[in-house]
Amino acid sequence: MSITNQQVKEYAFLQVLYADAYFPDHVLDKGRRILLALCERIERERPADLTALYVLTEAATEEFNALEAEFDAAGSEIETVAREEIAEDFWFVASAYGFGDADAEELIAAREW
């Protein structure tokens, strides 16, 4: 499935992290794919309310949790800058799909980073 939301198609996910050599591109690419898969899932499943959206973002957050080991193996980590950038991108996704009233912390409540 390809993404149809124009805002999402034009958005540069994890842009701040890609600009910093501390964060390995090959791991960031996986994070970007997680966010794009979340967008595809939202378009496919069309969550009716915030509760349904949070179920989808929880699954994506757990995928980011699994990336922590890959960041570590590459000499990096999901630290303050990365946490903020990832959280902002989750909020962007929610907003782009009409959930501007989503709680940014609730979107990533399952995070371990």
C-alpha positions in Angstrom: 0.0 0.0 0.0 1.3 3.4 -0.8 0.6 6.5 1.4 -2.0 8.8 0.0 -1.8 11.6 2.6 0.1 14.5 0.9 1.4 15.9 4.2 3.0 12.6 5.0 4.4 12.0 1.6 6.3 15.4 1.8 7.4 15.0 5.4 11.1 14.2 6.2 10.9 11.8 9.1 13.7 11.8 11.7 15.3 14.7 9.8 17.2 16.1 12.8 18.7 12.6 13.6 19.8 12.0 10.0 21.7 15.3 10.2 23.7 14.1 13.2 26.4 11.5 12.6 25.9 10.1 16.1 22.8 8.3 14.8 23.5 5.6 12.3 21.5 6.0 9.0 20.9 2.2 8.7 19.1 2.2 12.1 17.3 5.5 11.3 16.1 3.9 8.1 14.4 1.2 10.1 12.8 3.9 12.3 11.6 5.8 9.3 10.0 2.5 7.9 8.3 2.0 11.3 6.7 5.5 11.0 5.7 5.0 7.4 4.2 1.6 8.2 2.2 3.3 11.0 0.9 5.8 8.4 0.0 3.0 6.0 -1.8 1.2 8.9 -3.8 4.3 9.8 -4.8 4.8 6.2 -5.8 1.1 5.9 -7.6 0.7 9.3 -8.9 4.3 9.6 -9.1 4.5 13.5 -12.4 6.0 14.6 -11.1 7.7 17.7 -8.0 8.4 19.8 -8.3 5.1 21.6 -8.0 3.2 18.3 -5.2 5.4 17.2 -3.3 4.8 20.5 -3.5 1.0 19.8 -1.7 1.6 16.5 0.9 4.0 17.9 1.6 1.5 20.8 2.5 -1.2 18.3 4.8 1.2 16.4 6.4 2.4 19.7 7.2 -1.2 20.6 9.0 -1.5 17.3 11.1 1.5 18.2 11.8 -0.2 21.6 13.2 -3.1 19.7 15.6 -0.8 17.8 17.3 0.3 21.0 19.6 -2.7 20.8 20.6 -1.8 17.2 21.4 1.7 18.3 23.5 0.4 21.1 25.3 -2.0 18.7 26.2 0.9 16.5 27.6 3.0 19.3 24.5 5.2 19.6 21.3 5.3 21.7 17.8 6.7 21.8 18.7 9.7 24.0 17.1 13.0 24.7 17.4 14.5 21.2 16.3 11.2 19.6 13.4 10.8 22.0 12.1 14.3 21.3 12.5 13.9 17.5 10.7 10.5 17.5 7.9 11.9 19.7 7.5 14.9 17.4 7.2 12.6 14.4 4.5 10.5 16.1 2.6 13.6 16.9 3.0 14.8 13.3 1.5 11.5 12.1 -1.4 11.8 14.5 -2.0 15.4 13.4 -1.7 14.7 9.7 -4.5 12.1 10.0 -6.9 14.4 11.9 -5.9 13.6 15.5 -4.4 17.0 16.4 -5.9 16.6 19.9 -3.8 13.4 20.6 -1.8 13.5 23.7 1.9 13.4 22.6 2.9 11.3 25.6 0.1 8.8 25.1 1.1 8.3 21.5 4.4 6.8 22.8 3.3 5.6 26.2 4.8 2.2 25.6 8.3 3.6 25.1 11.3 2.2 27.0 13.6 4.9 25.8 
